[in-house]
């Protein structure tokens, strides 16, 4: 199954694998997003959008190395050309004329490929280019996601502000800690019952020297008038600009909207998903209720209905700005980021 002779076969293999992965974890949208980015790279290489660029870079590096080593041949004079033509007529070996421009090399390569390259040979040529682009474009981005977002913290967090967040998010945590290196501000963290992720978040921020306060989820609306900015993490960002985040995020964003408080969402580009929220309730994921009401209380459980939501869907009109690892964008610009990162043919795996 891993062998392929042309790009179409490779695309189908990866699409099939991506479909099985997303079917196994339908709520983990990031899995399908990474598969779509890989498919985007493969399609660009096959169309020559990346391959030609790499060939030109190699030609320029080769030209520079030849010039540095003094191995550049001087242009043939008219006398040399006439002598070469006479030798050709006499049946001697044809002289090898050095092509000094990368354009000639590209033209010669195109002619050679059109006449002699087989599908197997072309696949063998594209394979290292695809691997190189995946390493440079996808894996390198994943390794620098948190740094890329945290580096922008100074632009959005100002001195003496009161910031509110909810739950535990490594992206938000590093974002606030980086801002605390240059700014002094206060953070209010909602505890996010019944998982109480907010306690871990507050402990990490306090350890970094940030003035941190933990509040219960029911006090979010009452504390919002003191807040200057809301910073949220995200589990996924949908095509309409909405997001799936830890439970309580919808409550927090709605309270911020009522008090005209800006809401920033720190998210990585790989969390952008081309999926639309046709039914928002499908993204309000619930889990086992044992953390709310213990199963040992059997007689009581039979008389009540217990819901334990884990993720909330937050509508795009409640979000002011997305801060991602390559910059920032409003919710209305998310569709453009999706078009830049994914191919339209791969919307459905």
Buried (B, 14 or more C-beta within 10 A) or exposed (E): EEEBEEBEEBBEBBBEBBBEBBEEEEBEBBBBBBBBBBBBBBBBBBEEEBBBEBBBEEBEEEBEEBEEEEEEEEEBEEEEEEEBEEEEEEEEEEEEEEEEEBEEBBEEBEEEEEEEBEEEEBBEEBEEBBEBBBEEBBEEBBEBBBEBBBBBBEEBBEEEBBBBBBBBBEBBBBBBBBBBEEBEBBBBBBBBBBBBBBBBBBBBBBEBEBEBEBBEBEEBBEBBEEBBBBBBBBBBBBBBBBBBBBBBBBBBBBBBBEEEBBBBBBBBBBBBBBBEBEEBEEBBBEBEBEEEBEEEEEEEBEEEEEEBEBBBBBBBEBBBBBBBBBEBBEBEEBBEBBEEBBBEEBBEB
